[in-house]
Amino acid sequence: MKISQLPIVPDQPAEVPPVYCRSIKITNFRCFKNPVEISLLDSTGCPAQWTIILGENGIGKTSILQCLAGASVRPDILPTKKKGSPDKPVVQPLWSAQEWLQWLLPRRHTKDQLFECSLELQKGTLLADPSSDLFPWKYGFKTSRKEGHFEMTSTIVAADPANMAGFLMYGYGAGRRMAVTSRVPYGPNPDDGLRTLFDDDRPLSNAEEWLLELDHLAKTPHNGQAKANHALKNVKALLLKVLPDIDDITTKVSMNANADQSPLVRVVFKHVSGALLDSRSLSFGYQTMTSWLVDLTRRLYQRYPGSKNPLAEPAIVLIDEIDLHLHPKWQQNVMTYLSDLFPNTQFIVSAHSPLIIQSSKANNIVLLQRDGKAVSVKQDLQSIKEWRVDQILTSDLFGLERVRAPESEKLFDERTALLSKSKLSAKDKRRLEILDAIIERLPMGETPEMREVEDLLRQVAAEHKMK
């Protein structure tokens, strides 16, 4: 594998004040025909580190993330002068680029009606500090056909480029698959860091290539050797923290089958079993987690080249279905790990797992519900941190009526129906005894220890009955 000595360059000027998002309002986009407004704040009035968006499939969770991504600032163009207001420079959102506008046009809920995405932003402090400068950021357009030609009227709220320079987001779609060979380019345009939210076929950069590049730069004397060594140690420590059952990450050199070619250098992950696995031999859950975490780490090193710990710097990260491909035990811990590793990152994610909701880091829960043909937003949810998984699943958050297997529920329903009768026949009594015996054997305890206690109590009761 050829390794190129590419410099780690910033995506934006140093010391740009951080910008976080406090709320978003969406009108006329996909399933959101009527305006919906979503708060991204925690109970203290600060931007929540974790906003979890819940809802059925097809109800708009991904659409919210796409609208947030589309509002990201375009650093590929210079601020333009707003017509009629020459003293007010205007920065433009990603939606205004022709390619993205063509993607957006057919996805309005109703044609020739106003599409609008409005955000309230804050600038100048870190995530948990409420003393920030607040300002709006809005983009919208309306189309119409007049006298045989197509017209579009767009509206952009004037924003000072100095305020908006720090408003860059990174987004990861549900696929999050890693590129097989070449790394996806890292230019200043935010397309690279957000496109997988819009295109499932768009791969993320090849994580192995950057790790090999850092390994090479860390071993080669040059001005950036110390920085490359620091970055390599950080990204390895990050992966070892998040990936369960991985003891070490190192490189392995093997001879090429073709003697005329250079030896192959690969990144290998040492499993607790002793197995050495390359990135393609990892399970899909490990691959996707490695892919987006390495991608984000690289982008933060580019964005904050002078920082001692770029992972602790401000950022906004959007993740669609964060629980996808993760084992339940992994789901319980992943948000805590990421909060510790990225303490000033605002995570806005969608999820389907009740285990994600149980996390103490889930400090802002957004529930999307169908309201006739429209979609409504519910955020005044009672605290569910101490709820059991079955209680969460049968709450409004997931809307399940039951959590037992359908066959077991039929037994309970039949027993309830018999007990509701005013008088039982001999046949009913015999059936009730059979149902009681079956139901008595069904496990009720939540843990193996509790189920062992149940079995012991049944055994004692049976022995007592015999005596």
N, C-alpha and C positions, 0 to 999 in steps of 0.2 A: 504493500500500500504506500503510495507516494504521499509524503508529508510536506506541506508547503508552509513556509514561515510567514504567516499572515499576521500583521500587527493587530493588537487589540486596541481598536480606536473607539472613541466615544460616539454615540449616536446624537448627542446634544451637548451644548456647552456645559462646562462645570458650574456647580453652585447655582443651578436653576431651582427656584423655590418649588417645593412639592405641591401637587394639586391632587385633591381627592374628590370623589363624587358623593354628594349628600342625598340626591333624589333624581329620579327620572320620570318623565311623563311622556306617554306615547299615544299618538292619535292616528287612526287609520293605517295600521300596519298588520297584515295578515289577520289573525283572529281578533285583534284589538280594533274593532270598528269604533267603539266609543272610547273616549280618553280614559286612560288608567294611569294612576300615579303611584309610584313605589318609593317608600322611604328606604334609604340605605344607612340609617343611623342606629346606634345602639341606645340603651336606656339613659345614657348620660348626655345624649345630644351630639356625640362625636360620630364620625363615620365608623360603622361597625367593621371590625377586622374580617368577620365572616358574615356574609349575607347568603342564606340558603334558600333557593327558590324551589318550591314543591308544586306538584300538580300532575294530573293525568297526562298520558302521552298526547301530543298534538294540541295542548292547551296554551302554549306560548312561552314556555321556559327558555327555549333556545332563541326565540324572537327577541326577548328582553336583552339577552347577552349580545345579540347581533346589533340591536339599536345602540347599546352602549359602545360597542366597537366602532360602529359607523360614525359616532360623534367624535372619535379620536381626531386629533389635529393632524393636518397634512403638513409635514415639514419639507415636503418635496417642492413646495411653491413658496414664493415670497408673499408676505401680507399684501393684500390689494387695498386700494382706496375705495371706500363705499361711495357709490354714485350720489352726488349731492352733498357729501360730507367729506371733503378732501382731507380734513384733519383727523379722521377716524380710520385708522388702518384696520382691516378685517382679516383675521385668520380663517381658514376654511377647513371644514370637517372632511373626513374621508368620503362621506356620501357624495360630496360635490365633484369628485373625480369621475370622469365620463364612464369608465368601466364599472364603477360601483353604482353610479346612477342608473345605468342600464340594468343592473341586477335588481335595484330597488323598485323601479317603475312598475313591473308586473306584480309585485308583492304587496301593493296597497290593497286594503280590504275592499275599498270602493274607488273605482276610477273617477277621475275628475273631481275628487274630493280632496281636501287639504290633508297632506301628510305632514306630521310635525313631531319632532323629538326635542324635548326641553329638559335640560339638566340644571341643577343647582350645584355649583362647585365651590370648593374652598381652597385657599392658597396660603402658604407661608408657615405652616407648622407641621409637626409630625402627626401620626394617626390619632393618638389619644389626647391631643391638646385642643380644647374647644375654642381657643382664642385665635380665630382665623379670619381672613378677609373672604367674604362671601360674594359671589357674582353669578349671573345667569349665563347659560350657553345654550343657544337654540338654533335649530336648523329645520327648515320646512320648505315645501313647494306645493304648488297646485297646477294642474294641467287642464287645458281646455282646447276645444276645436272651434275655430271661428273662420267662417268663409273658406272652408276647405284647407286650412292650414293649422298646424299644431302649435300651441303656445304653452310656455311654462313660466310661472312666476315663483321665484324662490325668495325666502327670507332668511337672513342670518343676523343674529344679534351681534352687534359690534363688540369685539373683545380686544383688549390690549394684548398684543403678542407677547409682551413681557409676562403677563399673567398666565397665558395659555401654553407657554413653552414647556412647562413641566407636565402637561396633560397628555401623557403617552400611556397606552394600555397594551397589555399582552394577552392574547386569547388562545384558547386551546379547545378544539372541537372534540366531539365524542370519540373520533377515531384515534387521534394522537399517535399514528403509526410513524415509525422512523424510516427515513430515506435509506435505501439499500446501499448506495455508494456515495455520490457526491453530496456535499453539504448544501443546503438551501442558502442562497446569498443573504448576507446581513447588511442591507443598505439602510439609509436613513429613512426611507419610506416605511410607514407602519404596516403596509400590506403584508410584509414578511412575518410580522409578529401576530397577525390577526386572521390570516386567510383561512386557516383550518377551521375556524368557526363557520365559514361560509361554503367551504369546499371539502367534502369528505375524502376526496382523492388526493388532496394536497398533503404531502408528507412533511414531517418536521425534519430538521437537520439531522444528519447522521452523528449521533452522540459519540460514537467511537472515534470518529475523525478528529473531533475537537480534543478529546482526551489524549489521543496520540500526538496531536500538535502541541498541546501543553507539555506533555512528557518530553517531547523533543526539545522544545524551547527551554524547559527547566534544566536540561542536561547540556545545553550548548552555551558557552560563554558569549554574552552580548549584553547590551544595556537593559534589556527587559527580562533577564533571566530570573531575578528575584521575584518580579511580579508574576511571571508564568509559574514559578514554583509555588507561590502563595495561592494562585488560582487553582492549581492542580490539587493541592492539599485540601482546599476548601470544598471542591466539588466531590472529591472522594469521601470526605467526612460526611457531606450531605447525603450521598447515596447510601453509605453504610448506616446512617441514622434511620433512613426511611425504608430501605429494602430489608425485609426480615430474612434471617438465615443466611445472610451474606457476610462473611468474616473479613474479606480483604478484596481489594481491586488492584490489579497490577498489570504488567505487560508481559507478553510471551513472544519470543522470537523463534520462528521455525523456518527451515529451509524450503525454498520454493521448489515445486516439482520440476520446473524448468531451470536447469543449472545456469543458464545465461542471465536469469533475472535475479534481482536482489532478494534477500531473505524477507519473509513476511513478518510484520509486527502486528500483534493483535492485543486488544484489551481483554483480560480474562477476569471473571468474577469467581472468587473462591467460596463455594458453598460449605455450610457447616458439616456436610457429609464428607468433605474433602475433595469433591468433584470440582474441576476447573471448567468453567463455562464461558464461551464467548457470548457476545451480545445477542446473537441470533439463536443461541441455544437456551436462552432464558425463557421462562413462561411469558405469555402475552401480557399478563398483568405487570410483571417486572419490566418488560420492554417498554410498555407505554409510560410507566412511571419514570423510568430512566430517560426516555426520550424527551418528555416535556420539562422535566426538572433540569436536565443539562441545557436544553434550549433556553429556558428562563435564566439560568445562571450565567450563561454566556452573554445574554442581552444585558443583564445588570452589570456585568464587568465592562461591557462596552459603554453603557450609559454613565457609569460612575468610575472612570479609570483612576481617579486620585483617591478613592476611598480605601480605608484599611479593611473594610468589610462591606463590599457592594451588596451583599444579600440583606444587610440590615438597613439599606437605604429605602426611601419611599418608592412605591410602585402600585399599580392597579392590575390585577390579574383576573381574567375571566376564564372559567372552566366549565364546560358542558358535561354533565353527568360525572362528577368527580368520583363517585363510588363504582364506576364501571370497571369490571375485571378485577376488583379487589375482594379478597376473602373477608368475611365478617370481622375477624379479629383485626385485620388491617384497617378496615373501615372505622373501627372504634378509636384507632390511634393516629390516623393520618393527619387529621386537622391539628392535633396537639403538636405533632412533629413539625408540620409546616409553619405553625404559629411561632415556634421557637426559632426556626431557621430563618424566617422572613418576618421579623417582628413589626416592621412598618409597612407591610404590604396589605392592601385592601383586597381581599378575596371576595369575588361575587360569583357564586357557583350554582348550578342546578344539581338535583340529586333525587334518588328514588328510595334510598335506604333509611329505615328508622334508626339505624345505628349512627348515621351521620347526625341525625337530629339530637341524639342523646349526648353528643359531645358538649362539654362545658364551653367550647369555643363558639358554638352556634348561637351568637348573640343577636341575630336578626333573622327571623324566619318569615318568609313570604309565601303565602298559599294562594295559588290561582284556582278559582272555582268557576264552573259553568253557571251562568245566570241566564237561563233561557238560551238564546242564540248568542249572547254576549259573554264576555269573560270578566269576572270581578276579582279584586285583590283583597285578601284578608291578612292583616298584620297584627291585630290586637289579640294575639294568642296568649293563653295562660302558660305559665312556666311548665315545661314538661321534662326538665332535666332529670327528675327522679322517677319518671314513669318507666314501667316495664315496656319491653318491645311490643308485647301483645296489646298493651293499653294505647301505645302510639299508633299501631296499625288500625285499631278500631275507633280512633278519634277522627275528627274532621280532616286531619292532615292527610290521611290515606283512605279513609272512608270504607274500610272493610267491615262487613257485618260480623264475621266470625274469623277466628284464627286456627281452629281445629280442622282436621281433614273432613271433607264432606261426609264420609261414611260415619265418622264419630258424631258429627252434628245431627245426622238423621236419627241416631240412637237417642240423643238427648231430646230431640223434638218429639219422638214417639213416646218417650217416658213422660214428658210434660203433658202431652195430649191425654195419656191414660190417667194421670193424676188429676186432670181437670174434670174428669167425669164425676157426676154425682153418685153413681153406683157402678161398681166393677163386677163384671161377670166372672165366672170361674176361669174362663179362657183368658180374660184380661189380667187376672191375678197371676196366672202362670207366666204370661208374657212379661209382666212387670218384674217377677222374680228373676227371669232370664236377663232382662235389661239391667237390673240392679247388679247382677253378678258380673256382667260384661263391663259396665261402667266403673264398677269398683276396681277393676284391674287396669283401667286407663291411668297412665301416669299424670299426676297433678303438679308435682314439684318442678321448680325451674332449673335446678342443678342436679348433677348425679348424686351428690350427698343427700339432698332432700328426697330424691326418689328412693335411695337406699333406706332412709328412715321410714318412708311409706311402706316399703316391702316388709321391713321389720315389724311395723305396727300391724300389718295385715296378718303376718305369721303369728304374732302374739294373740291377736283377736281370734284367729282360727283355732289355736290351741285352747284358749279359754272357752270357746264355744263347745269344743269336743268334751272338755271336762265337765 
